[in-house]
Amino acid sequence: MAEDLSVLYDVMHDTATALSGRYIELGERASTPEEDEAWDAKLMALRDKRRQVDPNDRNAIIEHTRRWAAELAELER
């Protein structure tokens, strides 16, 4: 069971990393300093949230992974 949780946490971490990369890319493409700042703020909030997820909380890991994967899919359209 611990291995399963470890794999889920790794997937969550990888999803957050991919979303972070997308935020960075969008910030680099920003047409205004304010837009760039907004993407930077989202990046910092994501990093903070990722650090707050308890690596032993299966439900939280799954929920964050789903939420971040959905946002990433939306931003890649």
PDB file of N, CA, C and O in Angstrom:
ATOM      1  N   MET A   1       0.817  -1.199   0.000  1.00  0.00           N
ATOM      2  CA  MET A   1       0.000   0.000   0.000  1.00  0.00           C
ATOM      3  C   MET A   1       0.861   1.263   0.000  1.00  0.00           C
ATOM      4  O   MET A   1       0.511   2.248  -0.650  1.00  0.00           O
ATOM      5  N   ALA A   2       1.976   1.244   0.717  1.00  0.00           N
ATOM      6  CA  ALA A   2       2.865   2.398   0.765  1.00  0.00           C
ATOM      7  C   ALA A   2       3.462   2.687  -0.612  1.00  0.00           C
ATOM      8  O   ALA A   2       3.656   3.845  -0.982  1.00  0.00           O
ATOM      9  N   GLU A   3       3.752   1.618  -1.372  1.00  0.00           N
ATOM     10  CA  GLU A   3       4.281   1.808  -2.725  1.00  0.00           C
ATOM     11  C   GLU A   3       3.250   2.474  -3.611  1.00  0.00           C
ATOM     12  O   GLU A   3       3.582   3.352  -4.406  1.00  0.00           O
ATOM     13  N   ASP A   4       1.998   2.058  -3.475  1.00  0.00           N
ATOM     14  CA  ASP A   4       0.903   2.656  -4.239  1.00  0.00           C
ATOM     15  C   ASP A   4       0.812   4.147  -3.945  1.00  0.00           C
ATOM     16  O   ASP A   4       0.671   4.957  -4.861  1.00  0.00           O
ATOM     17  N   LEU A   5       0.890   4.503  -2.688  1.00  0.00           N
ATOM     18  CA  LEU A   5       0.818   5.896  -2.276  1.00  0.00           C
ATOM     19  C   LEU A   5       2.008   6.679  -2.819  1.00  0.00           C
ATOM     20  O   LEU A   5       1.869   7.831  -3.232  1.00  0.00           O
ATOM     21  N   SER A   6       3.161   6.054  -2.815  1.00  0.00           N
ATOM     22  CA  SER A   6       4.366   6.690  -3.342  1.00  0.00           C
ATOM     23  C   SER A   6       4.231   6.970  -4.844  1.00  0.00           C
ATOM     24  O   SER A   6       4.619   8.036  -5.323  1.00  0.00           O
ATOM     25  N   VAL A   7       3.685   6.016  -5.563  1.00  0.00           N
ATOM     26  CA  VAL A   7       3.481   6.196  -7.002  1.00  0.00           C
ATOM     27  C   VAL A   7       2.473   7.319  -7.250  1.00  0.00           C
ATOM     28  O   VAL A   7       2.688   8.169  -8.114  1.00  0.00           O
ATOM     29  N   LEU A   8       1.383   7.322  -6.498  1.00  0.00           N
ATOM     30  CA  LEU A   8       0.383   8.383  -6.643  1.00  0.00           C
ATOM     31  C   LEU A   8       0.991   9.752  -6.354  1.00  0.00           C
ATOM     32  O   LEU A   8       0.718  10.718  -7.068  1.00  0.00           O
ATOM     33  N   TYR A   9       1.802   9.836  -5.324  1.00  0.00           N
ATOM     34  CA  TYR A   9       2.439  11.106  -4.984  1.00  0.00           C
ATOM     35  C   TYR A   9       3.380  11.546  -6.107  1.00  0.00           C
ATOM     36  O   TYR A   9       3.429  12.727  -6.452  1.00  0.00           O
ATOM     37  N   ASP A  10       4.119  10.604  -6.671  1.00  0.00           N
ATOM     38  CA  ASP A  10       5.016  10.931  -7.783  1.00  0.00           C
ATOM     39  C   ASP A  10       4.233  11.450  -8.987  1.00  0.00           C
ATOM     40  O   ASP A  10       4.658  12.399  -9.645  1.00  0.00           O
ATOM     41  N   VAL A  11       3.099  10.832  -9.271  1.00  0.00           N
ATOM     42  CA  VAL A  11       2.262  11.294 -10.385  1.00  0.00           C
ATOM     43  C   VAL A  11       1.759  12.707 -10.100  1.00  0.00           C
ATOM     44  O   VAL A  11       1.762  13.556 -10.992  1.00  0.00           O
ATOM     45  N   MET A  12       1.327  12.966  -8.868  1.00  0.00           N
ATOM     46  CA  MET A  12       0.874  14.305  -8.507  1.00  0.00           C
ATOM     47  C   MET A  12       2.000  15.318  -8.693  1.00  0.00           C
ATOM     48  O   MET A  12       1.799  16.399  -9.246  1.00  0.00           O
ATOM     49  N   HIS A  13       3.174  14.951  -8.226  1.00  0.00           N
ATOM     50  CA  HIS A  13       4.334  15.845  -8.334  1.00  0.00           C
ATOM     51  C   HIS A  13       4.661  16.116  -9.801  1.00  0.00           C
ATOM     52  O   HIS A  13       4.916  17.260 -10.178  1.00  0.00           O
ATOM     53  N   ASP A  14       4.655  15.082 -10.622  1.00  0.00           N
ATOM     54  CA  ASP A  14       4.932  15.256 -12.052  1.00  0.00           C
ATOM     55  C   ASP A  14       3.876  16.123 -12.723  1.00  0.00           C
ATOM     56  O   ASP A  14       4.199  16.934 -13.591  1.00  0.00           O
ATOM     57  N   THR A  15       2.624  15.959 -12.330  1.00  0.00           N
ATOM     58  CA  THR A  15       1.544  16.776 -12.888  1.00  0.00           C
ATOM     59  C   THR A  15       1.741  18.235 -12.513  1.00  0.00           C
ATOM     60  O   THR A  15       1.589  19.122 -13.352  1.00  0.00           O
ATOM     61  N   ALA A  16       2.080  18.484 -11.254  1.00  0.00           N
ATOM     62  CA  ALA A  16       2.344  19.854 -10.807  1.00  0.00           C
ATOM     63  C   ALA A  16       3.540  20.449 -11.548  1.00  0.00           C
ATOM     64  O   ALA A  16       3.535  21.632 -11.888  1.00  0.00           O
ATOM     65  N   THR A  17       4.546  19.647 -11.794  1.00  0.00           N
ATOM     66  CA  THR A  17       5.726  20.116 -12.525  1.00  0.00           C
ATOM     67  C   THR A  17       5.354  20.501 -13.956  1.00  0.00           C
ATOM     68  O   THR A  17       5.805  21.528 -14.463  1.00  0.00           O
ATOM     69  N   ALA A  18       4.536  19.680 -14.602  1.00  0.00           N
ATOM     70  CA  ALA A  18       4.096  19.989 -15.968  1.00  0.00           C
ATOM     71  C   ALA A  18       3.267  21.270 -15.990  1.00  0.00           C
ATOM     72  O   ALA A  18       3.428  22.104 -16.881  1.00  0.00           O
ATOM     73  N   LEU A  19       2.390  21.423 -15.016  1.00  0.00           N
ATOM     74  CA  LEU A  19       1.568  22.635 -14.942  1.00  0.00           C
ATOM     75  C   LEU A  19       2.447  23.850 -14.658  1.00  0.00           C
ATOM     76  O   LEU A  19       2.206  24.925 -15.206  1.00  0.00           O
ATOM     77  N   SER A  20       3.442  23.696 -13.824  1.00  0.00           N
ATOM     78  CA  SER A  20       4.383  24.788 -13.554  1.00  0.00           C
ATOM     79  C   SER A  20       5.078  25.220 -14.836  1.00  0.00           C
ATOM     80  O   SER A  20       5.220  26.412 -15.107  1.00  0.00           O
ATOM     81  N   GLY A  21       5.503  24.254 -15.610  1.00  0.00           N
ATOM     82  CA  GLY A  21       6.151  24.564 -16.886  1.00  0.00           C
ATOM     83  C   GLY A  21       5.234  25.331 -17.821  1.00  0.00           C
ATOM     84  O   GLY A  21       5.670  26.239 -18.529  1.00  0.00           O
ATOM     85  N   ARG A  22       3.972  24.962 -17.820  1.00  0.00           N
ATOM     86  CA  ARG A  22       2.996  25.659 -18.668  1.00  0.00           C
ATOM     87  C   ARG A  22       2.802  27.094 -18.187  1.00  0.00           C
ATOM     88  O   ARG A  22       2.719  28.014 -19.001  1.00  0.00           O
ATOM     89  N   TYR A  23       2.730  27.290 -16.870  1.00  0.00           N
ATOM     90  CA  TYR A  23       2.620  28.651 -16.325  1.00  0.00           C
ATOM     91  C   TYR A  23       3.831  29.488 -16.735  1.00  0.00           C
ATOM     92  O   TYR A  23       3.687  30.648 -17.119  1.00  0.00           O
ATOM     93  N   ILE A  24       5.006  28.906 -16.652  1.00  0.00           N
ATOM     94  CA  ILE A  24       6.225  29.626 -17.032  1.00  0.00           C
ATOM     95  C   ILE A  24       6.175  30.005 -18.507  1.00  0.00           C
ATOM     96  O   ILE A  24       6.489  31.135 -18.884  1.00  0.00           O
ATOM     97  N   GLU A  25       5.777  29.045 -19.332  1.00  0.00           N
ATOM     98  CA  GLU A  25       5.678  29.312 -20.771  1.00  0.00           C
ATOM     99  C   GLU A  25       4.686  30.441 -21.055  1.00  0.00           C
ATOM    100  O   GLU A  25       4.969  31.335 -21.853  1.00  0.00           O
ATOM    101  N   LEU A  26       3.546  30.397 -20.410  1.00  0.00           N
ATOM    102  CA  LEU A  26       2.538  31.432 -20.617  1.00  0.00           C
ATOM    103  C   LEU A  26       3.024  32.784 -20.100  1.00  0.00           C
ATOM    104  O   LEU A  26       2.731  33.821 -20.694  1.00  0.00           O
ATOM    105  N   GLY A  27       3.757  32.770 -19.009  1.00  0.00           N
ATOM    106  CA  GLY A  27       4.327  34.019 -18.503  1.00  0.00           C
ATOM    107  C   GLY A  27       5.332  34.620 -19.474  1.00  0.00           C
ATOM    108  O   GLY A  27       5.397  35.838 -19.641  1.00  0.00           O
ATOM    109  N   GLU A  28       6.115  33.758 -20.112  1.00  0.00           N
ATOM    110  CA  GLU A  28       7.098  34.244 -21.092  1.00  0.00           C
ATOM    111  C   GLU A  28       6.421  34.820 -22.328  1.00  0.00           C
ATOM    112  O   GLU A  28       6.983  35.686 -22.998  1.00  0.00           O
ATOM    113  N   ARG A  29       5.220  34.344 -22.630  1.00  0.00           N
ATOM    114  CA  ARG A  29       4.462  34.836 -23.790  1.00  0.00           C
ATOM    115  C   ARG A  29       3.544  36.008 -23.451  1.00  0.00           C
ATOM    116  O   ARG A  29       2.866  36.542 -24.329  1.00  0.00           O
ATOM    117  N   ALA A  30       3.523  36.403 -22.193  1.00  0.00           N
ATOM    118  CA  ALA A  30       2.605  37.461 -21.748  1.00  0.00           C
ATOM    119  C   ALA A  30       2.834  38.741 -22.541  1.00  0.00           C
ATOM    120  O   ALA A  30       3.963  39.096 -22.880  1.00  0.00           O
ATOM    121  N   SER A  31       1.733  39.418 -22.823  1.00  0.00           N
ATOM    122  CA  SER A  31       1.833  40.658 -23.595  1.00  0.00           C
ATOM    123  C   SER A  31       1.952  41.893 -22.711  1.00  0.00           C
ATOM    124  O   SER A  31       2.221  42.990 -23.200  1.00  0.00           O
ATOM    125  N   THR A  32       1.750  41.713 -21.410  1.00  0.00           N
ATOM    126  CA  THR A  32       1.887  42.838 -20.478  1.00  0.00           C
ATOM    127  C   THR A  32       2.610  42.359 -19.221  1.00  0.00           C
ATOM    128  O   THR A  32       2.602  41.169 -18.909  1.00  0.00           O
ATOM    129  N   PRO A  33       3.228  43.283 -18.510  1.00  0.00           N
ATOM    130  CA  PRO A  33       3.861  42.911 -17.247  1.00  0.00           C
ATOM    131  C   PRO A  33       2.844  42.361 -16.242  1.00  0.00           C
ATOM    132  O   PRO A  33       3.167  41.476 -15.450  1.00  0.00           O
ATOM    133  N   GLU A  34       1.631  42.882 -16.277  1.00  0.00           N
ATOM    134  CA  GLU A  34       0.593  42.414 -15.359  1.00  0.00           C
ATOM    135  C   GLU A  34       0.211  40.966 -15.647  1.00  0.00           C
ATOM    136  O   GLU A  34      -0.006  40.182 -14.723  1.00  0.00           O
ATOM    137  N   GLU A  35       0.130  40.616 -16.914  1.00  0.00           N
ATOM    138  CA  GLU A  35      -0.192  39.234 -17.287  1.00  0.00           C
ATOM    139  C   GLU A  35       0.940  38.303 -16.844  1.00  0.00           C
ATOM    140  O   GLU A  35       0.684  37.220 -16.319  1.00  0.00           O
ATOM    141  N   ASP A  36       2.174  38.721 -17.054  1.00  0.00           N
ATOM    142  CA  ASP A  36       3.321  37.930 -16.614  1.00  0.00           C
ATOM    143  C   ASP A  36       3.279  37.743 -15.096  1.00  0.00           C
ATOM    144  O   ASP A  36       3.527  36.649 -14.590  1.00  0.00           O
ATOM    145  N   GLU A  37       2.969  38.798 -14.394  1.00  0.00           N
ATOM    146  CA  GLU A  37       2.872  38.748 -12.931  1.00  0.00           C
ATOM    147  C   GLU A  37       1.774  37.785 -12.480  1.00  0.00           C
ATOM    148  O   GLU A  37       1.939  37.070 -11.491  1.00  0.00           O
ATOM    149  N   ALA A  38       0.661  37.768 -13.203  1.00  0.00           N
ATOM    150  CA  ALA A  38      -0.447  36.864 -12.852  1.00  0.00           C
ATOM    151  C   ALA A  38      -0.022  35.405 -12.998  1.00  0.00           C
ATOM    152  O   ALA A  38      -0.356  34.577 -12.150  1.00  0.00           O
ATOM    153  N   TRP A  39       0.712  35.081 -14.066  1.00  0.00           N
ATOM    154  CA  TRP A  39       1.189  33.705 -14.246  1.00  0.00           C
ATOM    155  C   TRP A  39       2.215  33.352 -13.178  1.00  0.00           C
ATOM    156  O   TRP A  39       2.234  32.225 -12.684  1.00  0.00           O
ATOM    157  N   ASP A  40       3.065  34.307 -12.820  1.00  0.00           N
ATOM    158  CA  ASP A  40       4.043  34.064 -11.747  1.00  0.00           C
ATOM    159  C   ASP A  40       3.332  33.791 -10.419  1.00  0.00           C
ATOM    160  O   ASP A  40       3.751  32.924  -9.652  1.00  0.00           O
ATOM    161  N   ALA A  41       2.266  34.529 -10.156  1.00  0.00           N
ATOM    162  CA  ALA A  41       1.507  34.328  -8.918  1.00  0.00           C
ATOM    163  C   ALA A  41       0.880  32.934  -8.893  1.00  0.00           C
ATOM    164  O   ALA A  41       0.881  32.263  -7.861  1.00  0.00           O
ATOM    165  N   LYS A  42       0.346  32.506 -10.037  1.00  0.00           N
ATOM    166  CA  LYS A  42      -0.229  31.159 -10.119  1.00  0.00           C
ATOM    167  C   LYS A  42       0.852  30.105  -9.892  1.00  0.00           C
ATOM    168  O   LYS A  42       0.612  29.094  -9.232  1.00  0.00           O
ATOM    169  N   LEU A  43       2.025  30.342 -10.434  1.00  0.00           N
ATOM    170  CA  LEU A  43       3.147  29.422 -10.260  1.00  0.00           C
ATOM    171  C   LEU A  43       3.530  29.300  -8.781  1.00  0.00           C
ATOM    172  O   LEU A  43       3.712  28.194  -8.273  1.00  0.00           O
ATOM    173  N   MET A  44       3.648  30.416  -8.109  1.00  0.00           N
ATOM    174  CA  MET A  44       4.023  30.395  -6.693  1.00  0.00           C
ATOM    175  C   MET A  44       2.936  29.717  -5.848  1.00  0.00           C
ATOM    176  O   MET A  44       3.246  28.952  -4.935  1.00  0.00           O
ATOM    177  N   ALA A  45       1.678  29.995  -6.148  1.00  0.00           N
ATOM    178  CA  ALA A  45       0.573  29.374  -5.407  1.00  0.00           C
ATOM    179  C   ALA A  45       0.577  27.857  -5.610  1.00  0.00           C
ATOM    180  O   ALA A  45       0.348  27.100  -4.667  1.00  0.00           O
ATOM    181  N   LEU A  46       0.836  27.422  -6.835  1.00  0.00           N
ATOM    182  CA  LEU A  46       0.893  25.991  -7.124  1.00  0.00           C
ATOM    183  C   LEU A  46       2.035  25.331  -6.348  1.00  0.00           C
ATOM    184  O   LEU A  46       1.853  24.267  -5.757  1.00  0.00           O
ATOM    185  N   ARG A  47       3.184  25.950  -6.349  1.00  0.00           N
ATOM    186  CA  ARG A  47       4.330  25.398  -5.618  1.00  0.00           C
ATOM    187  C   ARG A  47       4.022  25.297  -4.123  1.00  0.00           C
ATOM    188  O   ARG A  47       4.343  24.299  -3.477  1.00  0.00           O
ATOM    189  N   ASP A  48       3.402  26.336  -3.592  1.00  0.00           N
ATOM    190  CA  ASP A  48       3.039  26.312  -2.170  1.00  0.00           C
ATOM    191  C   ASP A  48       2.043  25.194  -1.876  1.00  0.00           C
ATOM    192  O   ASP A  48       2.192  24.462  -0.898  1.00  0.00           O
ATOM    193  N   LYS A  49       1.042  25.071  -2.718  1.00  0.00           N
ATOM    194  CA  LYS A  49       0.007  24.056  -2.506  1.00  0.00           C
ATOM    195  C   LYS A  49       0.605  22.659  -2.605  1.00  0.00           C
ATOM    196  O   LYS A  49       0.284  21.784  -1.802  1.00  0.00           O
ATOM    197  N   ARG A  50       1.471  22.452  -3.585  1.00  0.00           N
ATOM    198  CA  ARG A  50       2.103  21.137  -3.750  1.00  0.00           C
ATOM    199  C   ARG A  50       2.875  20.747  -2.495  1.00  0.00           C
ATOM    200  O   ARG A  50       2.841  19.593  -2.068  1.00  0.00           O
ATOM    201  N   ARG A  51       3.568  21.713  -1.913  1.00  0.00           N
ATOM    202  CA  ARG A  51       4.337  21.439  -0.691  1.00  0.00           C
ATOM    203  C   ARG A  51       3.430  21.126   0.500  1.00  0.00           C
ATOM    204  O   ARG A  51       3.841  20.426   1.425  1.00  0.00           O
ATOM    205  N   GLN A  52       2.209  21.637   0.479  1.00  0.00           N
ATOM    206  CA  GLN A  52       1.279  21.448   1.597  1.00  0.00           C
ATOM    207  C   GLN A  52       0.552  20.100   1.564  1.00  0.00           C
ATOM    208  O   GLN A  52      -0.006  19.668   2.573  1.00  0.00           O
ATOM    209  N   VAL A  53       0.561  19.445   0.414  1.00  0.00           N
ATOM    210  CA  VAL A  53      -0.162  18.173   0.310  1.00  0.00           C
ATOM    211  C   VAL A  53       0.561  17.112   1.142  1.00  0.00           C
ATOM    212  O   VAL A  53       1.751  16.855   0.962  1.00  0.00           O
ATOM    213  N   ASP A  54      -0.189  16.514   2.045  1.00  0.00           N
ATOM    214  CA  ASP A  54       0.355  15.458   2.906  1.00  0.00           C
ATOM    215  C   ASP A  54       0.645  14.226   2.046  1.00  0.00           C
ATOM    216  O   ASP A  54      -0.267  13.689   1.417  1.00  0.00           O
ATOM    217  N   PRO A  55       1.886  13.775   2.008  1.00  0.00           N
ATOM    218  CA  PRO A  55       2.225  12.610   1.179  1.00  0.00           C
ATOM    219  C   PRO A  55       1.563  11.314   1.646  1.00  0.00           C
ATOM    220  O   PRO A  55       1.665  10.291   0.969  1.00  0.00           O
ATOM    221  N   ASN A  56       0.887  11.347   2.793  1.00  0.00           N
ATOM    222  CA  ASN A  56       0.184  10.172   3.297  1.00  0.00           C
ATOM    223  C   ASN A  56      -1.325  10.269   3.136  1.00  0.00           C
ATOM    224  O   ASN A  56      -2.057   9.374   3.559  1.00  0.00           O
ATOM    225  N   ASP A  57      -1.794  11.358   2.524  1.00  0.00           N
ATOM    226  CA  ASP A  57      -3.231  11.579   2.349  1.00  0.00           C
ATOM    227  C   ASP A  57      -3.634  11.219   0.918  1.00  0.00           C
ATOM    228  O   ASP A  57      -3.581  12.051   0.012  1.00  0.00           O
ATOM    229  N   ARG A  58      -4.029   9.986   0.741  1.00  0.00           N
ATOM    230  CA  ARG A  58      -4.374   9.458  -0.583  1.00  0.00           C
ATOM    231  C   ARG A  58      -5.439  10.308  -1.286  1.00  0.00           C
ATOM    232  O   ARG A  58      -5.299  10.626  -2.467  1.00  0.00           O
ATOM    233  N   ASN A  59      -6.484  10.670  -0.572  1.00  0.00           N
ATOM    234  CA  ASN A  59      -7.568  11.447  -1.178  1.00  0.00           C
ATOM    235  C   ASN A  59      -7.095  12.817  -1.646  1.00  0.00           C
ATOM    236  O   ASN A  59      -7.467  13.266  -2.730  1.00  0.00           O
ATOM    237  N   ALA A  60      -6.280  13.481  -0.836  1.00  0.00           N
ATOM    238  CA  ALA A  60      -5.757  14.797  -1.223  1.00  0.00           C
ATOM    239  C   ALA A  60      -4.848  14.677  -2.447  1.00  0.00           C
ATOM    240  O   ALA A  60      -4.902  15.513  -3.349  1.00  0.00           O
ATOM    241  N   ILE A  61      -4.030  13.657  -2.473  1.00  0.00           N
ATOM    242  CA  ILE A  61      -3.126  13.448  -3.614  1.00  0.00           C
ATOM    243  C   ILE A  61      -3.940  13.246  -4.892  1.00  0.00           C
ATOM    244  O   ILE A  61      -3.650  13.856  -5.921  1.00  0.00           O
ATOM    245  N   ILE A  62      -4.938  12.404  -4.823  1.00  0.00           N
ATOM    246  CA  ILE A  62      -5.765  12.128  -6.004  1.00  0.00           C
ATOM    247  C   ILE A  62      -6.514  13.381  -6.442  1.00  0.00           C
ATOM    248  O   ILE A  62      -6.569  13.688  -7.633  1.00  0.00           O
ATOM    249  N   GLU A  63      -7.088  14.100  -5.494  1.00  0.00           N
ATOM    250  CA  GLU A  63      -7.850  15.305  -5.818  1.00  0.00           C
ATOM    251  C   GLU A  63      -6.968  16.369  -6.472  1.00  0.00           C
ATOM    252  O   GLU A  63      -7.363  16.967  -7.473  1.00  0.00           O
ATOM    253  N   HIS A  64      -5.795  16.608  -5.924  1.00  0.00           N
ATOM    254  CA  HIS A  64      -4.908  17.611  -6.509  1.00  0.00           C
ATOM    255  C   HIS A  64      -4.416  17.175  -7.881  1.00  0.00           C
ATOM    256  O   HIS A  64      -4.316  17.993  -8.796  1.00  0.00           O
ATOM    257  N   THR A  65      -4.111  15.907  -8.024  1.00  0.00           N
ATOM    258  CA  THR A  65      -3.666  15.413  -9.331  1.00  0.00           C
ATOM    259  C   THR A  65      -4.756  15.635 -10.370  1.00  0.00           C
ATOM    260  O   THR A  65      -4.479  16.123 -11.465  1.00  0.00           O
ATOM    261  N   ARG A  66      -5.970  15.288 -10.042  1.00  0.00           N
ATOM    262  CA  ARG A  66      -7.088  15.483 -10.985  1.00  0.00           C
ATOM    263  C   ARG A  66      -7.276  16.954 -11.332  1.00  0.00           C
ATOM    264  O   ARG A  66      -7.416  17.315 -12.500  1.00  0.00           O
ATOM    265  N   ARG A  67      -7.277  17.787 -10.318  1.00  0.00           N
ATOM    266  CA  ARG A  67      -7.496  19.228 -10.535  1.00  0.00           C
ATOM    267  C   ARG A  67      -6.397  19.816 -11.419  1.00  0.00           C
ATOM    268  O   ARG A  67      -6.674  20.552 -12.366  1.00  0.00           O
ATOM    269  N   TRP A  68      -5.152  19.480 -11.098  1.00  0.00           N
ATOM    270  CA  TRP A  68      -4.034  20.041 -11.860  1.00  0.00           C
ATOM    271  C   TRP A  68      -3.967  19.470 -13.274  1.00  0.00           C
ATOM    272  O   TRP A  68      -3.611  20.188 -14.209  1.00  0.00           O
ATOM    273  N   ALA A  69      -4.297  18.213 -13.443  1.00  0.00           N
ATOM    274  CA  ALA A  69      -4.305  17.614 -14.784  1.00  0.00           C
ATOM    275  C   ALA A  69      -5.391  18.261 -15.641  1.00  0.00           C
ATOM    276  O   ALA A  69      -5.180  18.516 -16.826  1.00  0.00           O
ATOM    277  N   ALA A  70      -6.543  18.525 -15.047  1.00  0.00           N
ATOM    278  CA  ALA A  70      -7.627  19.171 -15.788  1.00  0.00           C
ATOM    279  C   ALA A  70      -7.232  20.588 -16.195  1.00  0.00           C
ATOM    280  O   ALA A  70      -7.496  21.005 -17.323  1.00  0.00           O
ATOM    281  N   GLU A  71      -6.605  21.324 -15.290  1.00  0.00           N
ATOM    282  CA  GLU A  71      -6.181  22.683 -15.625  1.00  0.00           C
ATOM    283  C   GLU A  71      -5.113  22.659 -16.714  1.00  0.00           C
ATOM    284  O   GLU A  71      -5.138  23.488 -17.625  1.00  0.00           O
ATOM    285  N   LEU A  72      -4.187  21.727 -16.629  1.00  0.00           N
ATOM    286  CA  LEU A  72      -3.151  21.603 -17.650  1.00  0.00           C
ATOM    287  C   LEU A  72      -3.771  21.302 -19.006  1.00  0.00           C
ATOM    288  O   LEU A  72      -3.395  21.905 -20.010  1.00  0.00           O
ATOM    289  N   ALA A  73      -4.709  20.382 -19.038  1.00  0.00           N
ATOM    290  CA  ALA A  73      -5.385  20.040 -20.302  1.00  0.00           C
ATOM    291  C   ALA A  73      -6.094  21.259 -20.869  1.00  0.00           C
ATOM    292  O   ALA A  73      -6.057  21.496 -22.077  1.00  0.00           O
ATOM    293  N   GLU A  74      -6.734  22.026 -20.012  1.00  0.00           N
ATOM    294  CA  GLU A  74      -7.448  23.232 -20.454  1.00  0.00           C
ATOM    295  C   GLU A  74      -6.474  24.263 -21.026  1.00  0.00           C
ATOM    296  O   GLU A  74      -6.760  24.884 -22.050  1.00  0.00           O
ATOM    297  N   LEU A  75      -5.347  24.442 -20.381  1.00  0.00           N
ATOM    298  CA  LEU A  75      -4.359  25.440 -20.837  1.00  0.00           C
ATOM    299  C   LEU A  75      -3.658  25.001 -22.116  1.00  0.00           C
ATOM    300  O   LEU A  75      -3.119  25.840 -22.837  1.00  0.00           O
ATOM    301  N   GLU A  76      -3.655  23.725 -22.406  1.00  0.00           N
ATOM    302  CA  GLU A  76      -2.973  23.243 -23.608  1.00  0.00           C
ATOM    303  C   GLU A  76      -3.881  23.237 -24.833  1.00  0.00           C
ATOM    304  O   GLU A  76      -3.457  22.864 -25.926  1.00  0.00           O
ATOM    305  N   ARG A  77      -5.104  23.644 -24.648  1.00  0.00           N
ATOM    306  CA  ARG A  77      -6.019  23.712 -25.813  1.00  0.00           C
ATOM    307  C   ARG A  77      -5.700  24.866 -26.697  1.00  0.00           C
ATOM    308  O   ARG A  77      -6.366  25.068 -27.713  1.00  0.00           O
TER     309      ARG A  77
END
